[in-house]
Amino acid sequence: MKYLSVCSGIEAASKAWEPIGWEPVAFSEIEPFPAAVLKHHWPKVQNLGDMTKYEQWNIQSGTVDLLVGGTPCQSFSVAGLRQGLKDPRGNLMLTYLAIAERFKPRWLVWENVPGVLSSNGGKDFGSFLGALGELGYEWAYRVLDAQWFGVAQRRRRVFVVAHLGEGNLAAKVLFESESVCRDSAPSLEARQRIATDVDARAGNSESVGAFRMQAFGEYADDGTASAMKARDYKDATDLVASPIVIDRAAFNQGQNAQYKPHIGHSETMDSLVAKGPHAVSVLADRMAVRRLSPRECERLQGFPDDHTLIPWRNKPADQCPDGPRYKALGNSMAVPCMAWIGKRIDAVERNMK
């Protein structure tokens, strides 16, 4: 199977599909850091850049078996579709459809956030599916959560699989007959598995306190700490939600009276000072709350360790900054979900022969 990847990012699709022998025809990515990751790992695969320039791509007809991409979640107009796919008007969802019309791959795989299902009252997504039908594709869609595919994160995404022709093959890829009537997993009760109880983790309820920022600047001493948040300096509206964890044995009530822990220890512990744009504070050893490392984020998405640790801007890989790595990983698809879809398509293809 030969596939064309658009909005390629750091290529979750390629990492997922290499084990089954699929080969990329080309990538399409315009962001500098993800493009550098692609060049580092797949130096022989051409990056065609801007997907809106698809009419200029030198790809021979009949060489693309599958088109894959996760376009940004932008609403698109019904009027735009009625004017024809020849004029995408800059909307990348429409551009994806136009690329499908131009190269006519047998299979399509498209990914987006669950919010696309309700965008414009569902009309946007309905128009997208309707356009697939007009192009001759049978389609199926399903919301998959990465946590059920072997990674330690909840990440729900809408996946659309489409097949050119008849036979209901797209539904056979996304749905197993024995799973149609499965019950949904029960929702979690309050505080269950949401935030780490640092008192329990430390093994000494008198040694550790966790203070969680609430609304209006108030702090709650309830044994849990807020999730760590990494924020871009241009969007600092949520910095107050950063967790603050304090060792009770080294707490100085005079300097930190705003936390109101009612502890009378005389020892003091200096606060960490957040420099630059990120106001993140975590104090004390033995604590359970901290920011995930880029390597841990790679594992959460199912990538190999150090997939995004590359030479960058004339510096060696060991000096690659964390910021672009976090962003690229956050925008990526989850590799295990893509691997499952690829294996399902491959099985259907083999059964057709």
TORNU-405317 format. One record per residue (C-alpha): x, y, z; residue in three letters. Coordinates in pm, 1 decimal, m for minus. Layout:
+----------+----------+----------+-----+
|       c1 |       c2 |       c3 | res |
+----------+----------+----------+-----+
|        X |        Y |        Z | ALA |
...
+----------+----------+----------+-----+
***
This chain:
+----------+----------+----------+-----+
|       c1 |       c2 |       c3 | res |
+----------+----------+----------+-----+
|      0.0 |      0.0 |      0.0 | MET |
|    134.7 |    342.8 |    m98.9 | LYS |
|     m7.9 |    642.6 |     83.3 | TYR |
|      0.5 |   1020.3 |     56.3 | LEU |
|      8.1 |   1202.3 |    391.1 | SER |
|   m119.0 |   1560.2 |    429.3 | VAL |
|   m101.3 |   1774.0 |    743.1 | CYS |
|    169.8 |   1521.5 |    819.0 | SER |
|    300.4 |   1663.1 |   1145.8 | GLY |
|    558.5 |   1421.2 |   1286.7 | ILE |
|    402.2 |   1127.1 |   1100.3 | GLU |
|    215.2 |    907.9 |   1342.2 | ALA |
|     78.2 |    732.6 |   1034.4 | ALA |
|    421.9 |    634.3 |    908.3 | SER |
|    539.0 |    508.7 |   1247.2 | LYS |
|    217.1 |    307.6 |   1271.4 | ALA |
|    227.2 |    162.6 |    922.2 | TRP |
|    596.5 |     85.2 |    872.3 | GLU |
|    558.3 |   m256.4 |   1044.8 | PRO |
|    296.8 |   m366.3 |    789.7 | ILE |
|    514.5 |   m261.3 |    496.4 | GLY |
|    322.9 |     42.7 |    372.0 | TRP |
|    526.5 |    314.1 |    198.9 | GLU |
|    473.7 |    692.1 |    185.4 | PRO |
|    457.8 |    850.4 |   m159.5 | VAL |
|    508.6 |   1198.3 |    m14.4 | ALA |
|    436.7 |   1417.9 |    287.4 | PHE |
|    274.7 |   1760.1 |    307.0 | SER |
|    376.5 |   1973.1 |    605.9 | GLU |
|    451.9 |   2346.9 |    635.1 | ILE |
|    544.3 |   2390.3 |   1004.4 | GLU |
|    926.3 |   2416.3 |   1034.4 | PRO |
|    987.1 |   2184.8 |   1331.0 | PHE |
|    761.9 |   1894.8 |   1221.7 | PRO |
|    909.9 |   1930.7 |    871.7 | ALA |
|   1257.5 |   1893.6 |   1024.3 | ALA |
|   1142.8 |   1579.4 |   1210.1 | VAL |
|   1019.0 |   1435.3 |    879.7 | LEU |
|   1348.1 |   1512.8 |    704.2 | LYS |
|   1543.6 |   1358.7 |    991.7 | HIS |
|   1355.2 |   1028.6 |    995.4 | HIS |
|   1248.7 |    999.4 |    630.4 | TRP |
|   1517.5 |   1182.8 |    429.8 | PRO |
|   1421.7 |   1009.3 |    103.2 | LYS |
|   1052.3 |   1102.0 |    120.1 | VAL |
|    964.0 |   1432.2 |    m42.2 | GLN |
|    783.8 |   1694.6 |    167.0 | ASN |
|    555.5 |   1873.5 |    m77.2 | LEU |
|    481.8 |   2155.8 |    165.0 | GLY |
|    158.6 |   2352.2 |    134.9 | ASP |
|   m130.9 |   2115.8 |     66.6 | MET |
|   m330.0 |   2392.9 |   m103.9 | THR |
|    m72.6 |   2372.7 |   m385.8 | LYS |
|   m176.9 |   2015.4 |   m463.8 | TYR |
|   m242.5 |   2091.6 |   m830.9 | GLU |
|    132.9 |   2152.7 |   m872.0 | GLN |
|    237.9 |   1823.5 |   m716.6 | TRP |
|    428.6 |   1591.5 |   m946.9 | ASN |
|    251.6 |   1271.7 |   m847.0 | ILE |
|    150.5 |   1031.3 |  m1118.6 | GLN |
|   m210.2 |    922.6 |  m1135.0 | SER |
|   m272.0 |    579.2 |   m989.6 | GLY |
|     30.0 |    582.2 |   m756.4 | THR |
|   m163.1 |    675.7 |   m440.4 | VAL |
|   m358.1 |    390.8 |   m278.2 | ASP |
|   m451.8 |    580.2 |     37.9 | LEU |
|   m480.8 |    945.1 |    144.6 | LEU |
|   m435.4 |   1018.5 |    515.8 | VAL |
|   m455.1 |   1343.8 |    705.0 | GLY |
|   m587.0 |   1522.4 |   1010.4 | GLY |
|   m680.8 |   1868.2 |    889.0 | THR |
|   m722.0 |   2150.5 |   1142.9 | PRO |
|  m1069.8 |   2172.4 |   1292.1 | CYS |
|  m1205.1 |   2459.6 |   1084.4 | GLN |
|  m1570.9 |   2481.5 |   1000.0 | SER |
|  m1642.9 |   2476.7 |    630.2 | PHE |
|  m1942.8 |   2610.6 |    447.3 | SER |
|  m2212.5 |   2423.3 |    259.9 | VAL |
|  m2196.7 |   2706.3 |      6.5 | ALA |
|  m1832.1 |   2626.1 |    m55.0 | GLY |
|  m1916.3 |   2268.2 |   m139.5 | LEU |
|  m2196.3 |   2375.9 |   m371.0 | ARG |
|  m1950.7 |   2588.9 |   m564.7 | GLN |
|  m1742.7 |   2281.8 |   m634.2 | GLY |
|  m1430.5 |   2115.7 |   m502.7 | LEU |
|  m1217.4 |   2288.6 |   m764.9 | LYS |
|  m1224.8 |   2601.3 |   m545.4 | ASP |
|  m1128.6 |   2501.4 |   m189.3 | PRO |
|  m1120.5 |   2869.3 |    m80.9 | ARG |
|   m836.7 |   2804.1 |    156.3 | GLY |
|  m1028.4 |   2561.3 |    378.4 | ASN |
|   m815.9 |   2254.9 |    446.7 | LEU |
|  m1111.1 |   2021.5 |    490.1 | MET |
|  m1221.3 |   2112.2 |    140.0 | LEU |
|   m862.4 |   2086.3 |     20.1 | THR |
|   m847.2 |   1731.8 |    154.3 | TYR |
|  m1156.9 |   1646.9 |    m48.6 | LEU |
|  m1009.0 |   1812.4 |   m357.0 | ALA |
|   m690.6 |   1605.2 |   m322.1 | ILE |
|   m904.2 |   1292.3 |   m293.5 | ALA |
|  m1089.6 |   1391.3 |   m611.6 | GLU |
|   m763.6 |   1455.0 |   m798.1 | ARG |
|   m573.3 |   1136.5 |   m709.0 | PHE |
|   m869.3 |    899.5 |   m648.2 | LYS |
|   m703.5 |    673.5 |   m387.2 | PRO |
|   m889.8 |    354.8 |   m294.9 | ARG |
|   m885.0 |    447.0 |     73.7 | TRP |
|   m914.1 |    763.9 |    278.9 | LEU |
|   m830.3 |    807.1 |    648.0 | VAL |
|   m922.0 |   1139.2 |    810.2 | TRP |
|   m892.4 |   1242.0 |   1175.6 | GLU |
|  m1029.8 |   1528.7 |   1379.9 | ASN |
|  m1139.8 |   1632.0 |   1728.1 | VAL |
|  m1485.5 |   1524.7 |   1854.1 | PRO |
|  m1604.0 |   1884.6 |   1834.3 | GLY |
|  m1629.8 |   1846.1 |   1458.6 | VAL |
|  m1942.9 |   1636.1 |   1512.9 | LEU |
|  m2133.6 |   1934.2 |   1652.2 | SER |
|  m1974.4 |   2216.5 |   1453.9 | SER |
|  m2248.6 |   2431.2 |   1299.6 | ASN |
|  m2509.7 |   2196.5 |   1440.6 | GLY |
|  m2348.7 |   1898.2 |   1269.7 | GLY |
|  m2392.3 |   2048.8 |    923.5 | LYS |
|  m2018.7 |   2089.0 |    862.8 | ASP |
|  m1939.1 |   1725.2 |    926.5 | PHE |
|  m2250.0 |   1615.5 |    738.7 | GLY |
|  m2140.3 |   1819.8 |    438.7 | SER |
|  m1796.8 |   1659.7 |    454.1 | PHE |
|  m1945.6 |   1310.1 |    456.0 | LEU |
|  m2189.6 |   1406.1 |    182.6 | GLY |
|  m1902.4 |   1522.9 |    m34.8 | ALA |
|  m1726.3 |   1189.7 |     13.3 | LEU |
|  m2039.0 |   1018.0 |   m115.0 | GLY |
|  m2053.5 |   1245.4 |   m416.6 | GLU |
|  m1693.8 |   1149.3 |   m495.2 | LEU |
|  m1792.2 |    782.0 |   m498.5 | GLY |
|  m1670.6 |    682.3 |   m151.4 | TYR |
|  m1848.1 |    466.7 |    100.0 | GLU |
|  m1756.1 |    587.1 |    446.0 | TRP |
|  m1778.5 |    510.0 |    816.2 | ALA |
|  m1674.5 |    711.7 |   1118.0 | TYR |
|  m1603.7 |    626.2 |   1478.5 | ARG |
|  m1471.5 |    799.7 |   1790.8 | VAL |
|  m1165.0 |    614.6 |   1919.8 | LEU |
|  m1000.8 |    682.6 |   2255.4 | ASP |
|   m624.7 |    626.4 |   2266.5 | ALA |
|   m640.5 |    495.1 |   2624.1 | GLN |
|   m793.3 |    170.0 |   2495.0 | TRP |
|   m505.6 |    119.1 |   2249.1 | PHE |
|   m222.1 |     86.4 |   2497.3 | GLY |
|   m118.7 |    441.5 |   2587.9 | VAL |
|   m165.3 |    613.6 |   2921.3 | ALA |
|   m383.9 |    904.2 |   2816.1 | GLN |
|   m742.2 |    979.1 |   2733.4 | ARG |
|   m748.2 |   1112.3 |   2379.1 | ARG |
|  m1078.8 |   1086.1 |   2194.0 | ARG |
|  m1066.6 |   1155.6 |   1821.2 | ARG |
|  m1305.9 |   1111.8 |   1530.3 | VAL |
|  m1172.0 |    883.3 |   1257.8 | PHE |
|  m1332.2 |    863.9 |    914.8 | VAL |
|  m1240.5 |    573.6 |    687.8 | VAL |
|  m1367.6 |    578.2 |    330.0 | ALA |
|  m1338.6 |    328.6 |     42.9 | HIS |
|  m1387.3 |    401.7 |   m324.8 | LEU |
|  m1662.4 |    176.0 |   m454.3 | GLY |
|  m1910.6 |    m61.0 |   m296.6 | GLU |
|  m1894.5 |   m344.3 |    m48.2 | GLY |
|  m1932.4 |   m166.4 |    287.0 | ASN |
|  m1558.2 |   m208.9 |    341.1 | LEU |
|  m1507.6 |    112.0 |    540.5 | ALA |
|  m1750.2 |    m10.7 |    808.1 | ALA |
|  m1569.1 |   m345.2 |    818.3 | LYS |
|  m1249.4 |   m156.9 |    900.1 | VAL |
|  m1384.9 |     56.3 |   1184.5 | LEU |
|  m1636.2 |   m181.7 |   1342.4 | PHE |
|  m1617.8 |   m535.1 |   1474.1 | GLU |
|  m1948.0 |   m720.0 |   1462.8 | SER |
|  m1904.3 |   m855.4 |   1814.6 | GLU |
|  m1852.0 |   m505.9 |   1961.0 | SER |
|  m2156.6 |   m322.3 |   1828.3 | VAL |
|  m2357.5 |   m365.4 |   2149.2 | CYS |
|  m2079.5 |   m300.7 |   2399.0 | ARG |
|  m2161.2 |    m81.1 |   2694.0 | ASP |
|  m1965.6 |    237.6 |   2747.2 | SER |
|  m1719.4 |    249.6 |   3032.3 | ALA |
|  m1873.3 |    403.7 |   3347.0 | PRO |
|  m1775.8 |    760.0 |   3425.6 | SER |
|  m1537.7 |    821.8 |   3712.8 | LEU |
|  m1661.3 |    931.0 |   4050.2 | GLU |
|  m1545.1 |   1262.2 |   4190.8 | ALA |
|  m1167.7 |   1273.3 |   4252.5 | ARG |
|  m1121.4 |    913.5 |   4132.4 | GLN |
|   m799.9 |    885.4 |   3923.1 | ARG |
|   m815.0 |   1255.3 |   3839.4 | ILE |
|   m536.7 |   1404.0 |   4051.9 | ALA |
|   m264.1 |   1230.2 |   4246.6 | THR |
|   m314.9 |   1215.1 |   4621.3 | ASP |
|     31.1 |   1326.7 |   4721.4 | VAL |
|    m25.5 |   1244.9 |   5089.3 | ASP |
|    m72.0 |    878.6 |   4998.9 | ALA |
|    220.4 |    878.8 |   4756.2 | ARG |
|    457.3 |   1015.4 |   5018.1 | ALA |
|    352.8 |    754.5 |   5275.4 | GLY |
|    341.4 |   1011.2 |   5555.2 | ASN |
|     29.6 |   1219.9 |   5592.7 | SER |
|    209.5 |   1470.1 |   5817.0 | GLU |
|    494.8 |   1545.5 |   5577.7 | SER |
|    328.4 |   1662.6 |   5259.7 | VAL |
|     56.1 |   1908.7 |   5165.1 | GLY |
|    m97.1 |   1981.0 |   4825.7 | ALA |
|   m258.8 |   2315.5 |   4761.2 | PHE |
|   m490.0 |   2346.1 |   4463.2 | ARG |
|   m573.5 |   2680.9 |   4307.8 | MET |
|   m947.7 |   2742.4 |   4286.3 | GLN |
|  m1141.1 |   3025.9 |   4131.3 | ALA |
|  m1069.6 |   3384.9 |   4238.5 | PHE |
|   m723.5 |   3301.9 |   4367.5 | GLY |
|   m834.9 |   3086.9 |   4662.2 | GLU |
|   m638.0 |   2775.7 |   4757.0 | TYR |
|   m783.6 |   2443.4 |   4871.7 | ALA |
|   m592.7 |   2209.1 |   5102.3 | ASP |
|   m773.8 |   1887.9 |   5010.3 | ASP |
|   m493.8 |   1639.2 |   4945.9 | GLY |
|   m490.2 |   1679.5 |   4569.9 | THR |
|   m291.8 |   1899.7 |   4336.1 | ALA |
|   m395.8 |   2053.8 |   4007.0 | SER |
|   m263.4 |   1905.2 |   3684.9 | ALA |
|     55.2 |   2067.0 |   3556.8 | MET |
|     m8.7 |   2292.6 |   3259.9 | LYS |
|    246.9 |   2406.3 |   3004.4 | ALA |
|    140.8 |   2736.5 |   2851.7 | ARG |
|    271.5 |   2945.1 |   2567.4 | ASP |
|    373.4 |   3290.9 |   2686.5 | TYR |
|    125.1 |   3447.5 |   2443.7 | LYS |
|   m160.9 |   3271.5 |   2620.0 | ASP |
|   m101.9 |   3325.2 |   2991.2 | ALA |
|   m466.9 |   3333.6 |   3096.4 | THR |
|   m451.4 |   3005.1 |   3288.4 | ASP |
|   m119.0 |   3026.0 |   3467.4 | LEU |
|   m289.6 |   3043.9 |   3808.1 | VAL |
|   m389.0 |   2679.5 |   3765.6 | ALA |
|    m28.3 |   2563.5 |   3813.0 | SER |
|      7.1 |   2335.3 |   4116.4 | PRO |
|    197.5 |   2436.0 |   4427.4 | ILE |
|    324.5 |   2152.7 |   4646.1 | VAL |
|    482.1 |   2223.8 |   4980.7 | ILE |
|    667.9 |   2012.6 |   5236.0 | ASP |
|    485.4 |   2059.6 |   5566.7 | ARG |
|    800.0 |   1997.3 |   5769.7 | ALA |
|    971.7 |   2291.3 |   5603.1 | ALA |
|    675.5 |   2527.6 |   5581.1 | PHE |
|    713.8 |   2887.4 |   5688.9 | ASN |
|    373.9 |   3025.6 |   5778.1 | GLN |
|    498.7 |   3380.7 |   5804.8 | GLY |
|    625.9 |   3398.8 |   5447.0 | GLN |
|    346.9 |   3183.2 |   5301.9 | ASN |
|     47.9 |   3282.8 |   5512.2 | ALA |
|   m178.4 |   3294.2 |   5208.0 | GLN |
|   m181.6 |   2913.7 |   5199.1 | TYR |
|   m327.0 |   2889.1 |   5556.2 | LYS |
|   m200.5 |   2539.5 |   5643.0 | PRO |
|   m200.7 |   2605.4 |   6021.0 | HIS |
|    137.9 |   2444.2 |   6073.2 | ILE |
|    380.1 |   2563.3 |   6337.8 | GLY |
|    714.5 |   2429.9 |   6214.3 | HIS |
|   1002.8 |   2670.4 |   6241.2 | SER |
|   1211.1 |   2537.9 |   5953.2 | GLU |
|   1175.1 |   2723.6 |   5625.7 | THR |
|   1199.1 |   2626.2 |   5262.3 | MET |
|   1262.8 |   2882.5 |   4993.0 | ASP |
|   1010.7 |   2899.4 |   4711.1 | SER |
|   1111.9 |   2824.2 |   4354.3 | LEU |
|   1100.4 |   3136.2 |   4141.2 | VAL |
|    957.5 |   3093.5 |   3791.9 | ALA |
|   1166.7 |   3290.9 |   3543.1 | LYS |
|   1048.0 |   3398.7 |   3201.2 | GLY |
|    697.1 |   3346.4 |   3063.5 | PRO |
|    601.1 |   3027.3 |   3249.0 | HIS |
|    491.6 |   3073.5 |   3612.5 | ALA |
|    518.0 |   2711.4 |   3725.6 | VAL |
|    604.4 |   2629.8 |   4089.4 | SER |
|    666.4 |   2286.2 |   4235.5 | VAL |
|    834.4 |   2252.3 |   4573.2 | LEU |
|    985.1 |   1973.3 |   4782.9 | ALA |
|   1123.0 |   1630.0 |   4710.8 | ASP |
|    914.8 |   1310.4 |   4710.3 | ARG |
|    642.0 |   1496.9 |   4523.7 | MET |
|    418.9 |   1340.6 |   4259.1 | ALA |
|    329.1 |   1653.3 |   4060.7 | VAL |
|    556.8 |   1773.6 |   3783.4 | ARG |
|    552.6 |   1851.9 |   3414.9 | ARG |
|    581.6 |   1556.7 |   3178.6 | LEU |
|    905.2 |   1539.5 |   2985.3 | SER |
|    902.5 |   1538.3 |   2601.7 | PRO |
|   1005.9 |   1172.8 |   2610.5 | ARG |
|    707.4 |   1088.5 |   2829.4 | GLU |
|    481.5 |   1278.0 |   2588.9 | CYS |
|    626.7 |   1071.9 |   2304.5 | GLU |
|    533.3 |    757.8 |   2494.7 | ARG |
|    183.2 |    890.7 |   2561.0 | LEU |
|    136.3 |    924.4 |   2184.7 | GLN |
|    296.6 |    587.0 |   2111.9 | GLY |
|    614.2 |    718.3 |   1947.4 | PHE |
|    959.4 |    569.8 |   2007.5 | PRO |
|   1169.8 |    748.3 |   2265.7 | ASP |
|   1337.0 |   1063.9 |   2132.2 | ASP |
|   1142.2 |   1064.8 |   1805.2 | HIS |
|   1132.5 |   1444.5 |   1825.3 | THR |
|   1485.6 |   1486.7 |   1963.8 | LEU |
|   1649.8 |   1609.6 |   1643.2 | ILE |
|   1917.3 |   1857.6 |   1533.9 | PRO |
|   1741.4 |   2193.5 |   1522.1 | TRP |
|   1849.6 |   2538.4 |   1406.1 | ARG |
|   2216.0 |   2452.4 |   1371.4 | ASN |
|   2231.0 |   2287.3 |   1712.3 | LYS |
|   2283.9 |   1916.5 |   1786.6 | PRO |
|   1998.6 |   1692.3 |   1890.2 | ALA |
|   2092.7 |   1698.2 |   2258.1 | ASP |
|   2024.9 |   2074.2 |   2255.1 | GLN |
|   1685.5 |   2050.3 |   2087.5 | CYS |
|   1443.8 |   2274.8 |   2283.5 | PRO |
|   1140.4 |   2125.8 |   2453.4 | ASP |
|    885.5 |   2381.8 |   2330.2 | GLY |
|    853.8 |   2272.6 |   1965.6 | PRO |
|    862.3 |   1908.4 |   2074.1 | ARG |
|    564.4 |   1955.7 |   2306.1 | TYR |
|    369.2 |   2139.7 |   2037.4 | LYS |
|    439.0 |   1882.9 |   1765.8 | ALA |
|    344.9 |   1594.2 |   1993.5 | LEU |
|     27.3 |   1766.4 |   2108.9 | GLY |
|    m84.7 |   1814.6 |   1748.8 | ASN |
|     m7.1 |   1456.9 |   1647.7 | SER |
|   m232.3 |   1156.7 |   1612.1 | MET |
|   m182.5 |    866.2 |   1850.7 | ALA |
|     31.9 |    600.2 |   1684.2 | VAL |
|   m153.2 |    295.5 |   1827.6 | PRO |
|   m489.0 |    415.7 |   1692.7 | CYS |
|   m339.7 |    460.1 |   1346.9 | MET |
|   m172.5 |    119.4 |   1371.9 | ALA |
|   m507.9 |    m45.9 |   1449.5 | TRP |
|   m675.9 |    123.8 |   1152.9 | ILE |
|   m388.7 |     32.2 |    922.8 | GLY |
|   m398.8 |   m334.1 |   1023.5 | LYS |
|   m775.0 |   m343.0 |    971.2 | ARG |
|   m745.1 |   m192.3 |    621.6 | ILE |
|   m460.9 |   m430.3 |    539.3 | ASP |
|   m672.2 |   m728.5 |    647.2 | ALA |
|   m964.2 |   m615.5 |    430.1 | VAL |
|   m729.3 |   m567.6 |    134.6 | GLU |
|   m588.5 |   m917.9 |    174.8 | ARG |
|   m936.1 |  m1069.3 |    190.5 | ASN |
|  m1021.4 |   m900.3 |   m139.8 | MET |
|   m742.3 |  m1080.0 |   m324.4 | LYS |
+----------+----------+----------+-----+
***
